[in-house]
Amino acid sequence: MHIRGKYKVKMLKNRLVIIGIVIVIIVAICIYPVLSKKCLKSRDSNTLTIYALAYNGKLNYDIEPVVNEFKEKYPNIKLNIVEFNSDGGGYEKYNEKISSDTLAGEGPDIIYFDPENTNARAFQKSGMLEDLKPYIEKDKEFNKEDYNPKLLNAGIYKGKLTFIPTDYCVPAYITTKELLEKNNIKITENMSQNDFINSLNKYISSTKSSNGKTLFAKSVDIGDFIASSGFECVDYENKKMYFSTNEFKNIMENYKKIYNSTPKPANNESGEEGIRGIKDGSTLFSIDKIYTGGEEFWDSESAIKGTTGQTQIINSFPTYKGDNKTIAIAGDLIGMSKKTLNKKAAYNFIKLALSEKIQCGEKDYMPPINKKSQIDIKNSYLKEEVGKADKTEKVILNGPSDDLNKYYDRITNNVDEVRILDTNLDKLIKECMTPYFEDKSSYDSALETLENKVKLYINE
């Protein structure tokens, strides 16, 4: 009897466990549709979610015109704008969240980011971006002739157009005719990178003395330097590296000379170190982006002439082979999440961001990728700025010279290649090769370290 009683108790417990499991399953089945509907509310076919930077309660200058134009043109589509204010590390949070949320499949519908701070390759590898090519092909209103095909298709990955640059820059330098003549330096447009650096060897040697001279007024980014050379370090799709080549070695040797004759990166750069250095004669080259490819581009000649009395020379960094190609670096990139429910609305937002009207707006970097906007920006300077005083240097602005017009026409009408920077890769190159630049390691030792780290990176 005692044993049989224990058996009955055990059977009762088992039944209670089974009943409990059944109840849990039934409850889960009943709750799931509710949870599912709740999750779907975060993605509404009538709403587009956008992450955007904001300053002092106002959307950033590059995204605000697109938002305003979209609201006016498509009033039936709601924009859910998630703002990241500049105060309290908002810029870092923006870059972090747009990446982590998108890769998790929960990010915004419109993916708009700066590849210098958010890794574009990670987006492409994740497969979370919609292919924009079919939308453009079906859109009879979208005129592809308004865009350089190299720029328009810069975001192609495995045959899919993952994103499109809204603007770009061409790594360039400014010097003056008088500075080059004074230092007996001859530079031509078609020089190879090796010939360019060799022509500067005497000046580079002079920077090693205590005369305060520098080759460039501030550090040259290693990623920009490699990109402008035309050399491809990595084939991401096939996971191949090309560091063990004479070409890469020569590029690193050339960069080493620049590295050791130029100030190291500073956190408090004003963006006008170059024009100041040219003015006081302490530097040979300016790479101030505001003048070489930014909103003050058309002011640069007048600023140089007005502050130094000298004649500006502007040119892009030479390619490794010296073929005078224009190699552009993509600026901000825009794309669409695969999770977007209203893909037509998202495409229309992207289309507006690339339109002539929007691309004529004020931007930190120029030119935009829309050809008509490039012309409009130039004409706006001629009509509205020439004859007035420059905001910064307080000099009267003159019309561009034939040389500046020629240079602008080349970097807008003849873009041969477009590079999208991989900041993770650039950091690895800088980290591994710096001991070689500073003579703390041999080239071969630094190269071996680099190849090992990049191999792990591209195979992640």
C-alpha angles and dihedrals in degrees: 000000000000093000093045089052091054090049092053091051091050092049090051092052091050091051091050090051091050092047089049092052092049090051091050091051092048092049091048091051091050095046097044096077089050092050091044092053090047091053092048090056088070087063111045121177088223095051133069117201117212131180110216139176116238132193122201090345094309126108116251114274094248098053101033096072091050092050093048093047092047093050090052095046099039107030092162092064116079119218115215101199116193105200126209109196120214091234118089099019095306093151092056091045091051093054092044097047098044088054101041095041095047093048088050090053093245102093132110124301092236114053108204118165149140111250090211088070105023122049110244093190091061090056092049095047092048093062089221095124123090118237106251096191097086091051092053092045092053095043108096091185094057108092109205089189087074090068136057104247091224090059096040092052098038091112096058111135122173089345095309126110100230098173143347129227115242091200141354144198135219113218103243144162135219124211134146136253090236094051092052093047092047090054094040092241123153119198127177132188095244098050119132118236091254092052091046093054093041090055087058098047095103092049091045090054090053091057090065092069123079095261094109094241122147132188093223122018091232138011121297112228110242092218092054091047094052093043093050090052090063092235119141111214098184139025099210098187093054095031095234131146129209103193096114093074134105089237094060091044091053091048090052091048090051092047090049089061091051092045093055096045099045133069116264118251114288130200094219101055113150097203092241101077091113099055089046091050093050089048095054094036095241096121139038100209137036121202096176102154093210088066104028095050110347141089092293094053094113091045094056099089093048091045092052093044094044097048101035107018088232134124117253124233117193127182141150120258110274120256119240092254096040096235094141092239119164108236113188129197115218116243123198115358128212129196144144132257118241087226092064111121096199101046093165091059091047091050090050089054091052091046090054091050088057096044125116093244096052095040091056090066126105112289134173091227130039154237106043116214095248107096094208090053090052089057092043092054092052093047091048090056092049094049102036109026110033110100094022129102120267112248095228109029096029093226126136112262118234131195115272120271123242089258093054091046090050092050093048091049090052097051092045104037101033109044104157102177137012124206127196108207119234102207092189090058093044091052091052092050092048093045095048099040099043092083087057092047089052094045092245093117139025119255093245093052093049091046093052091052090048095050093049093051096043091048089058091045098053092044095053 
